[in-house]
Amino acid sequence: MTVDAWSWGSPIYINGMTGGSETAMRVNRTLAAAAAATGVPMASGSVGVALDDPGMAASFTVIREANPDGFVMANIGAGRPADAGRRAVELLGADALQLHLNAVQETVMPEGSRGFGDWLRGVEATAAECPVPVIVKEVGFGLSRRTLRRLHEIGVRVADVSGTGGTNFARIESARGDDAFAYLGDFGQSAASCLLDAPEPSPQLLASGGVRTPIDAVKALALGARAVGIAGPFLTSALEGDEDRMIAELRSWLDQIAMLLALLGAARPADLQRTDLLLRGRLREFAELRGVDAAAFSHRTDRIPSTDPEEH
Ligand SMILES: Cc1cc2nc3c(=O)[nH]c(=O)nc-3n(C[C@H](O)[C@H](O)[C@H](O)COP(=O)(O)O)c2cc1C
């Protein structure tokens, strides 16, 4: 069983965001109502708190109540028992499970985990028990080529690379007062570099992390992402419970991405994978160091056969 993000009908999705226990209800209700109004798929924040404290369940079941027919993903962290994913999916009536890998975040959190050696087996066991497709994701530090290869080997079919450049939990933790890991603020890989360096074969790729404007989304689609996740930019409207603003924001993203597709002559997001891309600066340096042929991306349109007889 897999997810085909190209059949979503939306090039973007609302990525998983945990609110604190007082704000979770408002955040989830606002995001879910806006997702329902716009047809944008949505992930919950980590359902772990509701599995540990049944008193929190209503803050998550509100997602399905407010969005009965939309595509909903439940979210849970790696490192939990194998049945946690299934329980999270059942609580939300979810269509897919996001399983997050957050080793850097755990490292920088004073109360975080310090051992990740059993995560791969845990992901495999969670996926085996899960009644819906599993999407493995990072939380803003990126999934490396090696990780994507290992995920593919254990049968994970979809991964969200969630790279650097946007929400950064190393910086957030150091701002919370413990500067011990402030130097990790630049650690990780951007979504673009993860997409460039993905192995073949690989899980189907979704991208997120640092997507701040519609052109960022278009670039990620052009680099091979099937859909693009956005979290941080929606936090303010969600925390304020401002459903109308949230709907307006989502509509603006969808409208502008559609306009950019038209500008680039792409009938659908998948067509962007034939658009020429110039890789510059750090991304080009990364491509060179990883042996990725950056120049090949500059000439992708040369490989499209011309259908215009006048051109011959
Ligand atoms: C307030 C907040 C809470 C988050 N909570 C979760 C979470 O519970 N589970 C998860 O997988 N990712 C969580 N994330 C990470 C996002 O899903 C995403 O991977 C990351 O923020 C990068 O995207 P962005 O730059 O668009 O914010 C959270 C992000 C934010 C901003």
Ligand as a Chemical Component Dictionary entry (heavy atoms), coordinates in Angstrom:
data_LIG
# 
_chem_comp.id                   LIG 
_chem_comp.type                 NON-POLYMER 
_chem_comp.pdbx_formal_charge   0 
_chem_comp.three_letter_code    LIG 
# 
loop_
_chem_comp_atom.comp_id 
_chem_comp_atom.atom_id 
_chem_comp_atom.alt_atom_id 
_chem_comp_atom.type_symbol 
_chem_comp_atom.charge 
_chem_comp_atom.model_Cartn_x 
_chem_comp_atom.model_Cartn_y 
_chem_comp_atom.model_Cartn_z 
_chem_comp_atom.pdbx_ordinal 
LIG C1  C1  C 0 5.694  24.462 15.886 1  
LIG C2  C2  C 0 6.183  23.258 15.141 2  
LIG C3  C3  C 0 5.899  22.001 15.650 3  
LIG C4  C4  C 0 6.328  20.854 14.953 4  
LIG N1  N1  N 0 5.970  19.624 15.423 5  
LIG C5  C5  C 0 6.251  18.522 14.664 6  
LIG C6  C6  C 0 5.754  17.243 15.037 7  
LIG O1  O1  O 0 5.047  17.080 16.037 8  
LIG N2  N2  N 0 6.064  16.176 14.260 9  
LIG C7  C7  C 0 6.825  16.320 13.117 10 
LIG O2  O2  O 0 7.070  15.345 12.403 11 
LIG N3  N3  N 0 7.320  17.517 12.754 12 
LIG C8  C8  C 0 7.032  18.610 13.486 13 
LIG N4  N4  N 0 7.480  19.843 13.072 14 
LIG C9  C9  C 0 8.378  19.904 11.902 15 
LIG C10 C10 C 0 7.647  20.211 10.602 16 
LIG O3  O3  O 0 6.736  19.194 10.240 17 
LIG C11 C11 C 0 8.654  20.396 9.450  18 
LIG O4  O4  O 0 9.304  19.175 9.200  19 
LIG C12 C12 C 0 9.694  21.458 9.767  20 
LIG O5  O5  O 0 9.114  22.502 10.530 21 
LIG C13 C13 C 0 10.294 22.076 8.526  22 
LIG O6  O6  O 0 9.327  22.761 7.755  23 
LIG P1  P1  P 0 9.149  24.378 7.796  24 
LIG O7  O7  O 0 10.506 24.965 7.522  25 
LIG O8  O8  O 0 8.121  24.662 6.750  26 
LIG O9  O9  O 0 8.653  24.732 9.177  27 
LIG C14 C14 C 0 7.073  20.991 13.750 28 
LIG C15 C15 C 0 7.340  22.283 13.253 29 
LIG C16 C16 C 0 6.898  23.393 13.923 30 
LIG C17 C17 C 0 7.187  24.760 13.340 31 
# 
loop_
_chem_comp_bond.comp_id 
_chem_comp_bond.atom_id_1 
_chem_comp_bond.atom_id_2 
_chem_comp_bond.value_order 
_chem_comp_bond.pdbx_ordinal 
LIG C1  C2  SING 1  
LIG C2  C3  SING 2  
LIG C2  C16 DOUB 3  
LIG C3  C4  DOUB 4  
LIG C4  N1  SING 5  
LIG C4  C14 SING 6  
LIG N1  C5  DOUB 7  
LIG C5  C6  SING 8  
LIG C5  C8  SING 9  
LIG C6  O1  DOUB 10 
LIG C6  N2  SING 11 
LIG N2  C7  SING 12 
LIG C7  O2  DOUB 13 
LIG C7  N3  SING 14 
LIG N3  C8  DOUB 15 
LIG C8  N4  SING 16 
LIG N4  C9  SING 17 
LIG N4  C14 SING 18 
LIG C9  C10 SING 19 
LIG C10 O3  SING 20 
LIG C10 C11 SING 21 
LIG C11 O4  SING 22 
LIG C11 C12 SING 23 
LIG C12 O5  SING 24 
LIG C12 C13 SING 25 
LIG C13 O6  SING 26 
LIG O6  P1  SING 27 
LIG P1  O7  DOUB 28 
LIG P1  O8  SING 29 
LIG P1  O9  SING 30 
LIG C14 C15 DOUB 31 
LIG C15 C16 SING 32 
LIG C16 C17 SING 33 
# 
